[in-house]
Amino acid sequence: MRRCRFRAELGEVVRILHVVQLYHPVASGAARYFREIGERLAAEGHRVTVLATDACDLEHIWMPGRRCIETPFEMLNGVQIVRLPIRRRLGLPIFYPALRRLMTEISRIANTAPLLRRLALWTPQWPGVETFFAQYGPFDLVHATNITLDFAILPAFAYAQQHRIPFICTPFVHLGEPGSRTIVRYYSMRHQIDLLCRSDRVIVMTGLERDFLAARGVPRERLRVVGVGVTPEEVQGGDGARFRADHCIDGPLVLFIGALAYDKGAIHLVRAMQRLWRDGYTATLALIGAPLAHFNAFYTRLPAADRARIRLLPYAPETIKRDALAAADVFALPSRTDSFGIVFLEAWCYGVPVIGARAGGIPDVIIDGQDGLLVRFGDVAGLAQTIRLLLDDRPLAQRLGAAGRAKTLRDLTWERVYARARAVYAEVGVV
């Protein structure tokens, strides 16, 4: 354990750095997690600084022309936010995914962690990081996230080591489908596991993520399951009738909220709904979230009649999202790239039955048949059948939604999550 500074016991302000690649106003689970923790720490009187990129869309990391945030500095609810622009080597969008795929292959070879660290920093580059540390430091603790975007974590880890202060990582490992390396290999390369092994604590979302990392060599005694939550009074209050009227919806509504991408199951959900429409179902599909380029290409190729049954709301504000949740009959996010899935909790706050995939951390969040239903990722026929079941069997849908709501209100609030996260900070001696 590196040097700890029990400042809180002395009544001093603790200086905390959160390194979050995509932060407010980006609608991501990681951004929300760090907002909830950071703003509560700031309310206790600690100095919290967030170091983020200028990305507003994830694809901005590797693709020019995507949305970025022009504001380099702001204060939000007591938290200081500093955004540094990223720079890409080579402008071809394919280059970054190709490099990461190459890194997963290199990771199969022993003793390649140093090479992988160099490749991780090759692109994108993050100029200004060293100047940031000199200008805004010193800090008493560094807490970084999203292990797959390691270009931002590695400099933060180096700073913590140099200054002998505690380093915590919340990796948000996407486990993907059971038994498949397709997704998880990008979150468990040799240099990534090495960094987690050398972290003072590793905060994970579920027991599934904890067990995976422990099996890869991360000391189990440093792993802490914290999860994510909701503040029910902030989520509730949506007007379902208004959403239906504004978007001309008459009949059942199936709702998706998340990045519009293949890995999130958005394309499979559209295809499942096409099956239902062919069978005579009149349900409407609402899609809320940032679309990735491949989804846009898929959507434009859909028949006009099917697009007429879809309400595509790419960057809907929170008010519209709450209205959509209040209007929904079924919520479906059949994703393989979710560590937890805050939006399931948001749907449960409205008593909406949920459908997830047997992938990632979701089987630790949704208890199949008890408070939701699970399907195999990519199983379009199975997904269609599960949606059909919930639309036809309304007592079952209501029972599942009510069970999920009760669980959320009992166990899955941000206050409970913050208490667990704060306890981890206390373990390393800073709050």
C-alpha positions as CSV (number, residue, x, y, z in Angstrom):
1,M,0.0,0.0,0.0
2,R,1.4,3.4,-0.9
3,R,1.4,6.3,1.5
4,C,-2.0,7.2,2.8
5,R,-2.9,10.6,4.3
6,F,-5.7,10.3,6.8
7,R,-6.7,13.8,6.2
8,A,-10.4,13.4,7.0
9,E,-9.5,12.2,10.5
10,L,-7.7,15.5,10.9
11,G,-10.6,17.5,9.5
12,E,-8.7,18.5,6.3
13,V,-10.0,18.7,2.8
14,V,-9.2,15.6,0.7
15,R,-8.1,16.4,-2.9
16,I,-9.6,13.7,-5.2
17,L,-9.0,13.3,-8.9
18,H,-11.5,11.4,-11.0
19,V,-10.4,10.4,-14.5
20,V,-13.5,9.8,-16.6
21,Q,-13.0,9.7,-20.4
22,L,-16.6,10.7,-21.2
23,Y,-18.3,12.9,-18.6
24,H,-21.2,15.4,-18.4
25,P,-23.2,16.0,-20.5
26,V,-22.5,12.6,-22.0
27,A,-25.3,10.1,-21.1
28,S,-23.2,7.1,-20.1
29,G,-23.2,4.8,-17.1
30,A,-19.6,5.7,-16.1
31,A,-20.3,9.4,-16.3
32,R,-23.4,9.0,-14.1
33,Y,-21.5,6.8,-11.6
34,F,-18.7,9.4,-11.1
35,R,-21.2,12.3,-11.0
36,E,-23.1,10.7,-8.2
37,I,-19.9,9.8,-6.2
38,G,-18.0,13.0,-6.9
39,E,-20.9,15.4,-6.2
40,R,-21.6,13.7,-2.9
41,L,-17.9,13.9,-1.9
42,A,-17.9,17.6,-2.9
43,A,-21.0,18.2,-0.7
44,E,-19.0,16.8,2.2
45,G,-16.4,19.5,1.7
46,H,-13.8,17.6,-0.3
47,R,-12.1,19.0,-3.4
48,V,-13.1,16.9,-6.4
49,T,-11.7,17.4,-9.9
50,V,-12.8,15.5,-13.0
51,L,-10.3,15.1,-15.8
52,A,-12.2,14.2,-19.0
53,T,-11.7,14.2,-22.8
54,D,-13.6,16.6,-25.1
55,A,-15.6,13.6,-26.5
56,C,-19.4,13.9,-26.5
57,D,-19.8,10.8,-28.7
58,L,-17.7,7.7,-28.0
59,E,-16.7,7.5,-31.6
60,H,-15.0,10.9,-31.3
61,I,-12.1,8.9,-29.7
62,W,-11.2,7.4,-33.1
63,M,-13.4,9.1,-35.7
64,P,-13.3,12.7,-36.9
65,G,-16.6,14.5,-37.4
66,R,-18.3,13.2,-34.3
67,R,-19.7,15.5,-31.5
68,C,-17.3,17.0,-29.1
69,I,-17.6,19.4,-26.1
70,E,-16.2,22.9,-26.7
71,T,-16.1,23.9,-23.0
72,P,-12.6,23.1,-21.5
73,F,-13.5,24.0,-17.9
74,E,-16.6,24.3,-15.8
75,M,-17.9,23.8,-12.2
76,L,-20.9,21.5,-11.8
77,N,-22.5,21.0,-8.4
78,G,-19.2,21.7,-6.6
79,V,-17.1,19.5,-8.9
80,Q,-14.4,21.0,-11.1
81,I,-14.4,19.6,-14.6
82,V,-11.3,19.9,-16.9
83,R,-11.6,18.7,-20.5
84,L,-8.5,18.1,-22.6
85,P,-8.9,17.5,-26.3
86,I,-7.6,14.2,-27.8
87,R,-5.6,13.9,-30.9
88,R,-5.7,11.0,-33.3
89,R,-2.8,9.6,-35.2
90,L,-4.0,9.0,-38.8
91,G,-7.5,10.1,-39.6
92,L,-8.9,6.8,-40.9
93,P,-11.7,5.6,-38.6
94,I,-10.7,2.0,-39.1
95,F,-7.2,2.5,-37.7
96,Y,-8.1,2.6,-34.0
97,P,-10.3,-0.6,-34.0
98,A,-7.6,-2.3,-36.1
99,L,-4.9,-1.3,-33.6
100,R,-7.0,-2.6,-30.6
101,R,-7.6,-5.9,-32.4
102,L,-3.8,-6.2,-33.0
103,M,-3.2,-5.5,-29.3
104,T,-5.5,-8.4,-28.3
105,E,-3.5,-10.7,-30.5
106,I,-0.2,-9.4,-29.0
107,S,-1.6,-10.0,-25.5
108,R,-1.7,-13.7,-26.2
109,I,2.1,-13.6,-26.0
110,A,3.9,-13.6,-22.6
111,N,5.8,-10.6,-21.3
112,T,4.2,-8.1,-23.7
113,A,2.6,-5.8,-21.2
114,P,5.3,-3.0,-21.7
115,L,4.7,-3.1,-25.5
116,L,1.0,-3.0,-25.0
117,R,1.3,0.0,-22.8
118,R,3.2,1.9,-25.5
119,L,0.6,0.9,-28.1
120,A,-2.2,2.1,-25.9
121,L,-0.7,5.5,-25.7
122,W,0.1,5.7,-29.4
123,T,-3.4,6.8,-30.4
124,P,-5.4,8.6,-29.4
125,Q,-2.9,11.0,-27.8
126,W,-3.9,13.2,-24.9
127,P,-1.6,16.3,-25.0
128,G,-1.8,18.5,-21.9
129,V,-2.0,15.8,-19.3
130,E,1.3,16.6,-17.7
131,T,0.5,20.3,-17.6
132,F,-2.8,19.4,-16.0
133,F,-1.2,17.5,-13.2
134,A,1.2,20.4,-12.6
135,Q,-1.6,23.0,-12.7
136,Y,-4.4,21.3,-10.8
137,G,-2.5,19.0,-8.4
138,P,-1.4,17.8,-6.0
139,F,-4.0,15.2,-5.3
140,D,-4.5,12.8,-2.4
141,L,-6.2,10.0,-4.4
142,V,-6.8,9.1,-8.1
143,H,-9.8,7.1,-9.2
144,A,-9.9,6.2,-12.9
145,T,-12.3,4.3,-15.0
146,N,-13.1,2.4,-18.2
147,I,-10.2,0.0,-18.7
148,T,-10.6,-0.3,-22.5
149,L,-9.9,3.4,-22.9
150,D,-6.6,3.0,-21.2
151,F,-4.9,5.9,-22.9
152,A,-6.4,8.0,-20.1
153,I,-5.8,5.6,-17.3
154,L,-2.1,5.0,-17.8
155,P,-1.0,8.6,-17.2
156,A,-3.2,8.8,-14.1
157,F,-1.7,5.6,-12.7
158,A,1.8,6.8,-13.4
159,Y,1.0,10.1,-11.5
160,A,-0.3,8.2,-8.5
161,Q,2.8,6.0,-8.4
162,Q,5.1,8.9,-8.8
163,H,3.5,10.7,-5.9
164,R,2.8,7.6,-3.8
165,I,-0.9,8.2,-3.4
166,P,-3.7,5.6,-3.6
167,F,-5.0,4.6,-7.0
168,I,-8.5,3.1,-7.4
169,C,-9.8,1.8,-10.7
170,T,-13.4,1.1,-11.7
171,P,-12.7,-0.8,-15.0
172,F,-16.4,-1.4,-16.1
173,V,-15.3,-4.7,-17.7
174,H,-17.7,-5.9,-20.4
175,L,-17.7,-9.6,-20.1
176,G,-19.7,-10.3,-23.3
177,E,-21.4,-13.6,-23.8
178,P,-20.5,-16.6,-21.5
179,G,-17.6,-18.6,-23.0
180,S,-16.8,-16.0,-25.7
181,R,-13.7,-13.8,-25.9
182,T,-15.2,-11.5,-28.6
183,I,-15.9,-8.6,-26.1
184,V,-13.9,-9.4,-23.0
185,R,-10.5,-9.6,-24.7
186,Y,-10.6,-5.8,-25.1
187,Y,-10.9,-5.4,-21.3
188,S,-8.4,-8.1,-20.1
189,M,-5.2,-7.6,-22.1
190,R,-1.9,-8.2,-20.2
191,H,-1.2,-4.5,-19.5
192,Q,-4.8,-3.9,-18.3
193,I,-4.8,-6.8,-15.9
194,D,-1.3,-5.7,-14.7
195,L,-2.6,-2.3,-13.9
196,L,-5.6,-3.7,-12.0
197,C,-3.2,-6.0,-10.0
198,R,-1.2,-3.0,-9.0
199,S,-4.2,-0.8,-8.1
200,D,-4.9,-0.3,-4.4
201,R,-8.5,-1.2,-4.9
202,V,-10.6,-2.3,-7.9
203,I,-14.3,-1.4,-7.8
204,V,-16.5,-3.7,-9.8
205,M,-20.2,-3.7,-10.7
206,T,-21.2,-7.3,-10.0
207,G,-20.0,-10.6,-8.6
208,L,-19.6,-11.9,-12.1
209,E,-17.1,-9.1,-12.9
210,R,-15.3,-9.7,-9.5
211,D,-15.0,-13.4,-10.2
212,F,-13.7,-12.9,-13.7
213,L,-10.9,-10.6,-12.6
214,A,-10.0,-12.7,-9.7
215,A,-9.6,-15.7,-12.0
216,R,-7.3,-13.5,-14.2
217,G,-5.0,-12.8,-11.2
218,V,-6.3,-9.6,-9.7
219,P,-6.0,-10.1,-5.9
220,R,-9.5,-10.9,-4.6
221,E,-8.8,-9.0,-1.4
222,R,-8.6,-5.8,-3.4
223,L,-11.8,-6.3,-5.3
224,R,-15.0,-4.6,-4.1
225,V,-18.5,-4.9,-5.5
226,V,-20.2,-1.5,-5.5
227,G,-22.6,-1.5,-8.4
228,V,-24.7,1.5,-9.6
229,G,-28.0,2.9,-8.6
230,V,-30.8,5.4,-9.1
231,T,-32.4,8.3,-7.2
232,P,-36.0,7.3,-7.6
233,E,-37.5,10.7,-7.0
234,E,-35.3,12.1,-9.8
235,V,-36.2,9.3,-12.3
236,Q,-40.0,9.3,-11.7
237,G,-42.4,12.0,-12.7
238,G,-42.6,11.2,-16.4
239,D,-45.8,11.8,-18.4
240,G,-46.6,8.7,-20.5
241,A,-49.8,10.3,-22.0
242,R,-47.7,13.3,-23.2
243,F,-45.1,11.0,-24.8
244,R,-47.8,9.0,-26.6
245,A,-49.5,12.1,-27.8
246,D,-46.3,13.9,-28.9
247,H,-45.1,10.8,-30.9
248,C,-48.5,9.6,-32.2
249,I,-48.4,6.2,-30.4
250,D,-51.6,4.3,-30.0
251,G,-51.1,0.8,-28.7
252,P,-48.3,-1.1,-27.0
253,L,-44.9,0.5,-26.7
254,V,-41.5,-1.3,-26.6
255,L,-38.7,1.0,-25.4
256,F,-34.9,0.8,-25.8
257,I,-32.6,3.3,-24.1
258,G,-28.8,3.1,-24.8
259,A,-26.2,3.5,-27.4
260,L,-27.7,2.5,-30.7
261,A,-25.2,-0.1,-31.7
262,Y,-25.0,-3.8,-32.6
263,D,-23.3,-4.8,-29.3
264,K,-26.1,-3.1,-27.3
265,G,-28.7,-5.3,-29.1
266,A,-30.4,-2.4,-30.9
267,I,-30.2,-4.0,-34.3
268,H,-31.5,-7.4,-32.9
269,L,-34.4,-5.6,-31.2
270,V,-35.4,-3.9,-34.5
271,R,-35.3,-7.3,-36.2
272,A,-37.3,-8.9,-33.4
273,M,-40.0,-6.2,-33.8
274,Q,-40.1,-6.8,-37.6
275,R,-41.1,-10.4,-36.8
276,L,-43.8,-9.2,-34.5
277,W,-45.1,-6.7,-37.1
278,R,-45.2,-9.4,-39.7
279,D,-47.3,-11.5,-37.3
280,G,-49.8,-8.6,-37.0
281,Y,-48.7,-6.9,-33.7
282,T,-49.2,-3.2,-33.8
283,A,-46.6,-2.3,-31.1
284,T,-44.4,0.8,-31.6
285,L,-40.7,0.7,-31.0
286,A,-39.0,3.8,-29.4
287,L,-35.2,4.0,-29.6
288,I,-33.5,6.6,-27.4
289,G,-29.7,7.0,-27.5
290,A,-26.7,8.1,-29.5
291,P,-26.5,6.2,-32.8
292,L,-23.2,4.8,-34.0
293,A,-22.4,5.0,-37.7
294,H,-23.2,1.3,-38.4
295,F,-26.6,1.6,-36.8
296,N,-27.4,4.7,-39.0
297,A,-26.5,2.7,-42.1
298,F,-28.7,-0.2,-40.9
299,Y,-31.6,2.1,-40.1
300,T,-31.6,3.9,-43.5
301,R,-31.9,0.5,-45.2
302,L,-35.1,-0.5,-43.3
303,P,-38.4,-0.6,-45.3
304,A,-40.4,2.7,-45.0
305,A,-43.3,0.8,-43.4
306,D,-41.0,-0.4,-40.6
307,R,-39.4,3.0,-40.0
308,A,-43.0,4.3,-39.6
309,R,-43.4,2.0,-36.6
310,I,-40.2,3.3,-35.0
311,R,-39.7,6.5,-33.0
312,L,-36.1,7.3,-33.3
313,L,-35.0,9.9,-30.7
314,P,-31.2,9.9,-30.9
315,Y,-30.3,12.6,-28.3
316,A,-33.5,13.0,-26.3
317,P,-33.3,15.0,-23.1
318,E,-34.0,13.5,-19.7
319,T,-37.6,14.8,-19.6
320,I,-38.5,12.9,-22.8
321,K,-36.7,9.8,-21.5
322,R,-38.8,9.9,-18.3
323,D,-42.0,10.4,-20.4
324,A,-41.0,7.4,-22.5
325,L,-40.4,5.2,-19.4
326,A,-43.8,6.2,-18.1
327,A,-45.4,5.3,-21.4
328,A,-43.6,2.0,-22.0
329,D,-45.2,-1.5,-21.8
330,V,-41.9,-3.3,-22.2
331,F,-38.3,-2.2,-21.8
332,A,-35.7,-4.1,-23.8
333,L,-31.9,-3.7,-23.7
334,P,-30.5,-7.1,-25.0
335,S,-26.9,-5.9,-24.8
336,R,-23.6,-7.8,-24.4
337,T,-21.6,-4.7,-23.4
338,D,-23.2,-3.6,-20.1
339,S,-21.4,-4.1,-16.8
340,F,-24.7,-3.4,-14.9
341,G,-27.2,-1.3,-16.8
342,I,-28.6,1.7,-14.8
343,V,-31.5,2.0,-17.3
344,F,-33.0,-1.3,-16.1
345,L,-33.3,0.4,-12.6
346,E,-34.9,3.4,-14.2
347,A,-37.4,1.2,-16.0
348,W,-38.1,-0.6,-12.7
349,C,-38.9,2.7,-11.0
350,Y,-41.9,2.9,-13.3
351,G,-42.8,-0.8,-12.8
352,V,-42.0,-1.6,-16.4
353,P,-41.0,-5.2,-17.1
354,V,-37.5,-5.5,-18.5
355,I,-35.7,-7.8,-21.0
356,G,-31.9,-8.2,-20.9
357,A,-29.3,-10.5,-22.4
358,R,-27.5,-13.4,-20.7
359,A,-24.3,-11.5,-21.1
360,G,-22.0,-9.1,-19.3
361,G,-23.0,-8.4,-15.7
362,I,-26.8,-8.4,-16.5
363,P,-27.5,-11.9,-15.1
364,D,-26.4,-10.5,-11.7
365,V,-28.9,-7.6,-12.1
366,I,-31.9,-9.3,-13.6
367,I,-33.1,-12.5,-11.9
368,D,-34.7,-14.3,-14.8
369,G,-38.4,-15.0,-14.2
370,Q,-38.4,-13.2,-10.9
371,D,-38.0,-9.5,-11.8
372,G,-37.3,-9.6,-15.6
373,L,-36.5,-11.9,-18.4
374,L,-33.2,-12.9,-20.1
375,V,-32.5,-14.0,-23.7
376,R,-29.4,-15.1,-25.4
377,F,-27.6,-12.2,-27.1
378,G,-28.3,-12.1,-30.8
379,D,-31.2,-14.5,-30.6
380,V,-33.7,-12.5,-32.6
381,A,-36.4,-15.2,-32.6
382,G,-36.1,-15.7,-28.8
383,L,-36.2,-12.0,-28.3
384,A,-39.3,-11.6,-30.4
385,Q,-41.0,-14.5,-28.4
386,T,-40.1,-12.9,-25.1
387,I,-41.5,-9.5,-26.1
388,R,-44.6,-11.3,-27.4
389,L,-45.0,-13.0,-24.0
390,L,-44.9,-9.7,-22.1
391,L,-47.3,-8.0,-24.4
392,D,-49.8,-10.9,-24.3
393,D,-49.5,-11.8,-20.6
394,R,-50.0,-8.5,-18.8
395,P,-50.3,-10.0,-15.3
396,L,-46.8,-11.6,-15.8
397,A,-45.5,-8.2,-17.0
398,Q,-47.0,-6.4,-14.1
399,R,-45.6,-8.9,-11.6
400,L,-42.1,-8.7,-13.0
401,G,-42.2,-4.9,-13.1
402,A,-43.4,-4.7,-9.5
403,A,-40.7,-7.0,-8.3
404,G,-38.1,-5.0,-10.0
405,R,-39.4,-1.8,-8.6
406,A,-39.4,-3.2,-5.0
407,K,-35.8,-4.4,-5.4
408,T,-34.7,-1.0,-6.8
409,L,-36.3,1.0,-4.0
410,R,-34.9,-1.4,-1.4
411,D,-31.3,-2.0,-2.5
412,L,-30.3,-0.1,-5.6
413,T,-30.3,3.6,-4.8
414,W,-27.4,6.0,-5.2
415,E,-27.3,6.6,-1.5
416,R,-26.5,2.9,-0.9
417,V,-24.0,2.8,-3.7
418,Y,-22.3,5.9,-2.4
419,A,-22.0,4.4,1.0
420,R,-20.2,1.4,-0.5
421,A,-17.9,3.6,-2.7
422,R,-17.0,5.8,0.2
423,A,-16.1,2.8,2.3
424,V,-13.6,1.9,-0.4
425,Y,-12.1,5.3,-0.2
426,A,-11.9,4.9,3.6
427,E,-10.0,1.6,3.2
428,V,-7.2,3.4,1.4
429,G,-7.2,6.1,4.1
430,V,-8.4,9.3,2.4
431,V,-12.0,9.9,3.6
